[in-house]
Amino acid sequence: MSVPGQTKKPWMGHSTTRGNPGSFIIINQRLMAKRRGYTLIILMIAITVLSIGLLVAIPIWQTQIQREKEEELIFRGKQYVEAVRLYQLKHPGSFPENLEKLVEEKCLRKLFKDPITEHGEWDIILLYRGGQMKRRKKMKSPQRILVAPLKALSSIDSARIIGVVSSSTKKSIKIYLDQETYDKWLFFYGQDPKKMPGIIYYGQEEED
């Protein structure tokens, strides 16, 4: 009950900020800002860890891919060696003039590409016919072969193909028959795996 002559005082039991929605909005915004900051830090850490993982994984992955290509190179090279051997059985004393002959004579299922190079073209290994008298005089001289680009095959008279070799000069991961570059991984019919033949490249004159 109010007393006549007294002025009614306002209620002072609680803070006047209670029920003020603006205060809650400010507090929520600060909390959300902190959460976003934590989320950003966690995201940056995750990206850093992922980047380090990729830096480690990519070289391993590339090495594995290269090893698989090397195994495929050996497989395909030996397919051509076997195809030339079968051709010899069908045509004793003669050799194919081009790789297509091996497929036509059903000695090879299909023409395999060089798995090491992007263009996939082999260098061709042919019987070397130069220096016949020299080889008779030098019985200890190594076997010699002629290596020519596939594109040059049409300009070689009476070409006698005995095998293939990659045109890549890159260093290999695997050592094959003591050779560390792909252009020395030779695959040809009549090859002695224990002896590296003398290589004469197309357009190169035989040294005395």
Residue frames as qw, qx, qy, qz and C-alpha x, y, z in Angstrom:
[[0.000, 0.889, 0.458, 0.000, 0.00, 0.00, 0.00],
 [0.419, 0.423, -0.015, 0.803, 1.38, 3.38, -0.91],
 [0.305, -0.602, -0.430, 0.599, 1.68, 6.12, 1.66],
 [0.250, 0.913, 0.273, 0.170, 0.36, 9.55, 0.65],
 [0.110, -0.965, 0.220, 0.086, 3.20, 11.98, -0.04],
 [0.586, -0.431, 0.608, 0.319, 5.88, 9.31, -0.81],
 [0.501, 0.619, -0.420, -0.435, 7.46, 8.95, -4.24],
 [0.972, 0.022, 0.226, -0.055, 7.57, 5.37, -5.62],
 [0.176, -0.684, 0.637, 0.310, 11.18, 4.21, -6.18],
 [0.727, 0.396, -0.466, -0.312, 12.16, 1.99, -9.11],
 [0.971, -0.217, 0.101, -0.024, 12.90, -1.74, -8.55],
 [0.132, 0.809, -0.571, 0.040, 16.65, -2.25, -7.85],
 [0.860, -0.288, 0.404, -0.119, 16.71, -5.97, -7.11],
 [0.825, 0.113, 0.421, 0.360, 18.56, -7.02, -10.33],
 [0.287, -0.302, 0.370, 0.830, 20.84, -5.51, -12.96],
 [0.467, 0.623, 0.141, -0.611, 19.06, -3.42, -15.51],
 [0.204, 0.465, -0.714, -0.482, 20.90, -5.41, -18.23],
 [0.353, 0.090, 0.925, -0.104, 18.82, -8.50, -17.59],
 [0.506, 0.605, 0.597, -0.147, 16.66, -9.30, -20.52],
 [0.201, 0.804, -0.251, -0.500, 18.76, -7.07, -22.82],
 [0.920, 0.302, 0.240, 0.072, 19.18, -9.14, -26.04],
 [0.407, 0.859, -0.283, 0.129, 22.11, -7.00, -27.23],
 [0.353, -0.679, 0.629, -0.136, 24.39, -8.33, -24.47],
 [0.829, -0.020, 0.558, -0.036, 23.73, -11.95, -25.41],
 [0.732, 0.677, 0.060, 0.053, 24.43, -11.21, -29.07],
 [0.131, 0.861, -0.473, 0.132, 27.83, -9.70, -28.24],
 [0.562, -0.453, 0.681, -0.124, 28.78, -12.67, -26.04],
 [0.864, 0.263, 0.428, -0.035, 27.69, -15.17, -28.72],
 [0.571, 0.807, -0.142, 0.057, 29.65, -13.34, -31.39],
 [0.118, -0.768, 0.618, -0.120, 32.80, -13.50, -29.28],
 [0.717, -0.191, 0.663, -0.105, 32.35, -17.24, -28.66],
 [0.819, 0.513, 0.256, -0.013, 31.76, -17.89, -32.34],
 [0.328, 0.875, -0.353, 0.056, 34.87, -15.86, -33.24],
 [0.373, -0.586, 0.713, -0.097, 36.97, -17.98, -30.87],
 [0.814, 0.107, 0.566, -0.079, 35.53, -21.18, -32.30],
 [0.687, 0.727, 0.011, 0.004, 36.28, -20.03, -35.83],
 [0.040, 0.834, -0.546, 0.069, 39.83, -19.26, -34.75],
 [0.586, -0.327, 0.737, -0.086, 40.30, -22.76, -33.32],
 [0.821, 0.406, 0.395, -0.074, 38.76, -24.31, -36.43],
 [0.484, 0.847, -0.221, 0.000, 41.13, -22.33, -38.67],
 [0.199, -0.692, 0.690, -0.066, 44.16, -23.42, -36.64],
 [0.723, -0.050, 0.683, -0.087, 43.09, -27.09, -36.80],
 [0.749, 0.630, 0.194, -0.067, 42.49, -26.75, -40.54],
 [0.258, 0.863, -0.434, 0.012, 45.96, -25.24, -41.09],
 [0.428, -0.482, 0.761, -0.072, 47.57, -28.06, -39.09],
 [0.798, 0.234, 0.546, -0.101, 45.67, -30.65, -41.12],
 [0.617, 0.784, -0.052, -0.042, 46.75, -29.04, -44.41],
 [0.014, -0.792, 0.609, -0.033, 50.38, -28.95, -43.24],
 [0.604, -0.236, 0.757, -0.082, 50.32, -32.63, -42.25],
 [0.787, 0.480, 0.376, -0.090, 48.67, -33.54, -45.55],
 [0.415, 0.866, -0.274, -0.050, 51.28, -31.56, -47.52],
 [0.230, -0.624, 0.746, -0.034, 54.13, -33.31, -45.72],
 [0.732, 0.049, 0.670, -0.116, 52.49, -36.66, -46.38],
 [0.715, 0.680, 0.138, -0.085, 52.18, -35.86, -50.08],
 [0.163, 0.849, -0.501, -0.037, 55.83, -34.76, -50.27],
 [0.400, -0.391, 0.827, -0.051, 56.82, -38.16, -48.91],
 [0.719, 0.256, 0.622, -0.174, 54.26, -40.21, -50.85],
 [0.587, 0.756, -0.059, -0.283, 54.72, -38.70, -54.33],
 [0.157, 0.667, -0.716, -0.135, 58.39, -39.77, -54.81],
 [0.426, -0.129, 0.885, -0.139, 57.55, -43.26, -53.52],
 [0.675, 0.509, 0.437, -0.307, 54.59, -43.45, -55.90],
 [0.467, 0.785, -0.308, -0.265, 56.70, -42.21, -58.83],
 [0.092, -0.516, 0.851, 0.044, 59.40, -44.77, -58.04],
 [0.568, 0.119, 0.788, -0.206, 56.84, -47.57, -57.95],
 [0.649, 0.676, 0.155, -0.313, 55.38, -46.46, -61.29],
 [0.278, 0.754, -0.563, -0.194, 58.88, -46.40, -62.81],
 [0.320, -0.299, 0.897, -0.053, 59.64, -49.89, -61.50],
 [0.669, 0.375, 0.592, -0.248, 56.45, -51.19, -63.09],
 [0.540, 0.782, -0.150, -0.274, 57.44, -49.59, -66.40],
 [0.008, 0.628, -0.772, -0.104, 60.83, -51.27, -66.19],
 [0.501, -0.010, 0.857, -0.120, 59.26, -54.68, -65.66],
 [0.657, 0.616, 0.336, -0.276, 56.95, -54.00, -68.59],
 [0.299, 0.796, -0.455, -0.267, 59.95, -52.99, -70.72],
 [0.210, -0.379, 0.900, 0.051, 61.64, -56.31, -70.01],
 [0.594, 0.287, 0.718, -0.222, 58.46, -58.25, -70.74],
 [0.585, 0.749, 0.116, -0.289, 57.79, -56.46, -74.04],
 [0.127, 0.739, -0.617, -0.237, 61.41, -56.63, -75.13],
 [0.334, -0.206, 0.920, 0.010, 61.48, -60.38, -74.60],
 [0.654, 0.489, 0.496, -0.296, 58.25, -60.71, -76.57],
 [0.488, 0.791, -0.245, -0.275, 60.04, -59.29, -79.60],
 [0.086, -0.539, 0.833, 0.088, 63.01, -61.60, -79.09],
 [0.520, 0.104, 0.835, -0.149, 60.70, -64.61, -79.01],
 [0.616, 0.671, 0.228, -0.343, 58.84, -63.31, -82.06],
 [0.305, 0.741, -0.543, -0.252, 62.08, -63.10, -84.06],
 [0.278, -0.291, 0.915, -0.022, 62.95, -66.64, -82.96],
 [0.613, 0.374, 0.652, -0.244, 59.57, -67.90, -84.19],
 [0.509, 0.780, -0.109, -0.348, 60.06, -66.02, -87.46],
 [0.034, 0.604, -0.776, -0.177, 63.40, -67.79, -87.88],
 [0.467, 0.007, 0.877, -0.109, 61.70, -71.15, -87.45],
 [0.610, 0.617, 0.424, -0.258, 59.18, -70.29, -90.14],
 [0.570, 0.813, -0.093, 0.076, 61.74, -68.68, -92.46],
 [0.821, -0.375, 0.132, 0.410, 65.16, -70.18, -91.70],
 [0.594, 0.023, 0.229, 0.771, 68.06, -67.84, -92.44],
 [0.080, 0.565, 0.301, 0.764, 65.88, -64.74, -92.91],
 [0.181, -0.355, -0.533, 0.746, 64.80, -61.90, -90.65],
 [0.165, 0.817, 0.552, -0.035, 61.81, -59.53, -90.76],
 [0.375, 0.373, 0.146, 0.836, 62.27, -56.22, -92.57],
 [0.241, -0.448, 0.089, -0.856, 59.81, -54.44, -90.30],
 [0.210, -0.078, 0.784, -0.579, 57.98, -55.12, -87.05],
 [0.689, 0.185, 0.060, -0.698, 54.65, -55.51, -88.79],
 [0.593, 0.291, -0.717, -0.223, 55.95, -58.71, -90.39],
 [0.068, 0.130, -0.896, 0.419, 56.08, -60.33, -86.98],
 [0.487, 0.205, 0.480, -0.700, 52.36, -59.73, -86.52],
 [0.666, 0.387, -0.313, -0.555, 51.49, -60.77, -90.08],
 [0.527, 0.271, -0.805, -0.028, 53.35, -64.05, -89.63],
 [0.778, -0.506, -0.199, -0.314, 51.58, -64.61, -86.29],
 [0.661, 0.121, -0.509, 0.538, 54.87, -64.54, -84.40],
 [0.108, -0.040, -0.422, 0.899, 53.70, -61.63, -82.29],
 [0.054, 0.614, 0.768, -0.175, 50.19, -61.02, -80.96],
 [0.144, 0.954, 0.249, 0.082, 50.40, -57.24, -81.43],
 [0.488, 0.507, -0.201, 0.682, 52.96, -54.45, -81.72],
 [0.549, -0.678, -0.352, 0.340, 54.03, -53.44, -78.24],
 [0.168, 0.909, -0.069, 0.375, 55.11, -49.86, -77.60],
 [0.483, 0.216, -0.512, 0.676, 58.17, -48.76, -75.67],
 [0.447, -0.739, -0.504, -0.009, 56.74, -48.18, -72.16],
 [0.534, -0.393, -0.169, 0.729, 59.54, -45.85, -71.11],
 [0.137, -0.035, 0.234, 0.962, 59.18, -43.09, -73.71],
 [0.377, 0.433, 0.368, -0.732, 56.09, -40.93, -74.20],
 [0.508, 0.447, -0.387, -0.627, 56.00, -41.48, -77.98],
 [0.859, -0.046, 0.453, -0.234, 56.39, -45.25, -77.53],
 [0.761, 0.596, -0.247, -0.069, 58.68, -45.78, -80.55],
 [0.867, -0.342, 0.241, 0.270, 61.47, -48.29, -80.23],
 [0.144, 0.717, -0.607, -0.310, 64.93, -48.11, -81.63],
 [0.964, 0.197, -0.037, -0.174, 65.42, -51.15, -83.84],
 [0.448, -0.563, 0.667, 0.196, 68.30, -53.60, -83.48],
 [0.821, 0.519, -0.114, -0.211, 69.53, -55.02, -86.79],
 [0.899, -0.067, 0.202, 0.383, 72.21, -57.40, -87.91],
 [0.024, -0.882, 0.285, 0.374, 75.35, -55.40, -88.57],
 [0.898, 0.370, 0.186, 0.148, 76.90, -56.31, -91.92],
 [0.271, 0.901, -0.305, 0.148, 79.90, -53.97, -91.91],
 [0.144, -0.715, 0.663, -0.169, 83.47, -54.98, -91.20],
 [0.984, -0.011, -0.018, -0.177, 83.14, -58.65, -92.08],
 [0.748, 0.410, -0.388, 0.350, 86.84, -59.06, -92.87],
 [0.036, -0.610, 0.493, -0.620, 87.83, -57.22, -89.71],
 [0.762, -0.358, 0.286, -0.458, 85.78, -59.53, -87.58],
 [0.973, 0.152, -0.168, 0.044, 87.39, -62.58, -89.19],
 [0.517, 0.500, -0.447, 0.532, 90.83, -61.21, -88.37],
 [0.132, -0.374, 0.545, -0.739, 89.84, -60.17, -84.86],
 [0.530, -0.253, -0.792, -0.166, 88.23, -63.29, -83.48],
 [0.326, -0.319, -0.659, 0.598, 88.20, -61.82, -79.96],
 [0.129, -0.109, -0.054, -0.984, 86.21, -58.75, -81.00],
 [0.333, 0.263, 0.717, -0.553, 82.68, -58.58, -79.50],
 [0.267, 0.540, 0.761, 0.240, 79.50, -59.18, -81.43],
 [0.013, -0.184, 0.045, 0.982, 78.29, -56.02, -83.18],
 [0.199, 0.633, 0.747, -0.022, 74.79, -54.80, -83.79],
 [0.090, 0.258, 0.247, 0.930, 73.28, -51.85, -85.61],
 [0.018, -0.592, -0.656, 0.468, 70.80, -49.66, -83.72],
 [0.063, 0.215, 0.395, 0.891, 68.55, -47.40, -85.77],
 [0.350, 0.196, 0.371, -0.838, 65.49, -45.24, -85.06],
 [0.501, 0.395, 0.762, -0.105, 62.22, -46.73, -86.20],
 [0.400, 0.825, 0.108, -0.385, 61.73, -43.83, -88.63],
 [0.067, 0.697, -0.610, -0.370, 65.04, -44.62, -90.34],
 [0.636, -0.035, 0.771, 0.000, 64.10, -48.22, -91.03],
 [0.677, 0.649, 0.325, -0.124, 62.57, -47.46, -94.43],
 [0.314, 0.885, -0.329, -0.101, 65.86, -45.96, -95.63],
 [0.367, -0.509, 0.776, 0.060, 67.92, -49.05, -94.78],
 [0.656, 0.335, -0.537, -0.411, 68.32, -51.52, -97.62],
 [0.753, -0.002, -0.657, -0.029, 67.51, -55.13, -96.79],
 [0.316, -0.548, 0.480, -0.607, 67.00, -54.43, -93.09],
 [0.665, -0.081, -0.743, 0.010, 67.27, -57.54, -90.93],
 [0.435, -0.620, 0.212, -0.617, 65.57, -56.94, -87.60],
 [0.577, 0.014, -0.783, 0.229, 66.74, -59.02, -84.66],
 [0.396, -0.491, -0.645, 0.431, 65.32, -57.04, -81.74],
 [0.067, -0.861, -0.223, -0.453, 64.42, -53.74, -80.09],
 [0.490, -0.187, -0.416, 0.743, 65.80, -51.29, -77.53],
 [0.082, -0.890, -0.395, 0.214, 64.34, -48.23, -75.82],
 [0.441, 0.634, 0.048, 0.633, 65.43, -44.86, -77.19],
 [0.402, -0.896, -0.023, -0.188, 65.43, -43.35, -73.68],
 [0.549, 0.438, -0.487, 0.519, 68.85, -42.43, -72.31],
 [0.481, -0.684, 0.189, -0.516, 67.54, -41.97, -68.75],
 [0.095, 0.343, -0.876, 0.325, 69.16, -43.80, -65.87],
 [0.683, -0.283, -0.581, -0.340, 67.18, -46.81, -64.72],
 [0.598, -0.584, 0.348, -0.425, 66.29, -47.84, -61.18],
 [0.948, -0.098, 0.304, 0.003, 66.89, -51.51, -61.89],
 [0.032, -0.635, 0.684, 0.359, 70.23, -52.71, -63.25],
 [0.903, 0.287, 0.232, -0.220, 69.56, -55.03, -66.19],
 [0.898, 0.274, 0.057, 0.340, 72.43, -57.17, -67.50],
 [0.593, -0.325, -0.042, 0.735, 74.85, -54.74, -65.80],
 [0.199, 0.385, 0.316, 0.844, 73.38, -51.76, -67.68],
 [0.138, -0.473, -0.537, 0.685, 72.02, -48.66, -65.96],
 [0.267, 0.389, -0.086, -0.877, 70.43, -46.71, -68.84],
 [0.726, 0.353, 0.475, -0.350, 67.43, -47.81, -70.87],
 [0.597, 0.702, -0.272, -0.276, 69.14, -47.37, -74.25],
 [0.150, 0.508, -0.848, 0.028, 71.55, -50.12, -73.17],
 [0.615, 0.018, 0.704, -0.356, 68.82, -52.58, -72.18],
 [0.323, 0.347, -0.666, -0.576, 69.12, -54.64, -75.36],
 [0.717, 0.129, 0.609, -0.314, 66.60, -57.27, -76.46],
 [0.531, 0.563, -0.441, -0.454, 67.65, -59.19, -79.54],
 [0.990, 0.076, 0.045, -0.106, 67.74, -62.68, -80.96],
 [0.828, 0.317, -0.250, 0.389, 71.10, -64.42, -80.46],
 [0.120, -0.842, 0.280, -0.445, 72.08, -62.19, -77.55],
 [0.667, -0.011, -0.614, 0.422, 74.72, -63.36, -75.10],
 [0.420, -0.853, -0.232, -0.203, 73.50, -62.05, -71.71],
 [0.735, -0.526, 0.009, 0.428, 77.04, -62.21, -70.31],
 [0.489, -0.089, 0.294, 0.816, 78.62, -60.08, -73.03],
 [0.228, 0.793, 0.204, -0.527, 77.69, -56.57, -74.09],
 [0.693, 0.419, 0.406, 0.423, 77.89, -56.33, -77.90],
 [0.252, -0.210, 0.158, 0.931, 79.52, -53.50, -79.74],
 [0.297, 0.744, 0.546, -0.246, 76.82, -51.00, -80.73],
 [0.250, 0.033, 0.403, 0.880, 76.98, -49.20, -84.07],
 [0.246, 0.618, 0.468, -0.581, 74.39, -46.43, -84.29],
 [0.534, 0.649, 0.494, 0.223, 72.67, -45.54, -87.53],
 [0.250, 0.950, -0.014, 0.185, 74.72, -42.96, -89.43],
 [0.427, -0.781, 0.448, 0.080, 77.86, -43.72, -87.42],
 [0.680, 0.534, -0.502, -0.024, 80.85, -45.12, -89.26],
 [0.940, -0.286, -0.115, 0.146, 82.64, -48.10, -87.84],
 [0.195, -0.886, 0.418, 0.042, 85.86, -47.20, -86.08],
 [0.672, 0.473, -0.567, 0.058, 89.03, -48.87, -87.19]]
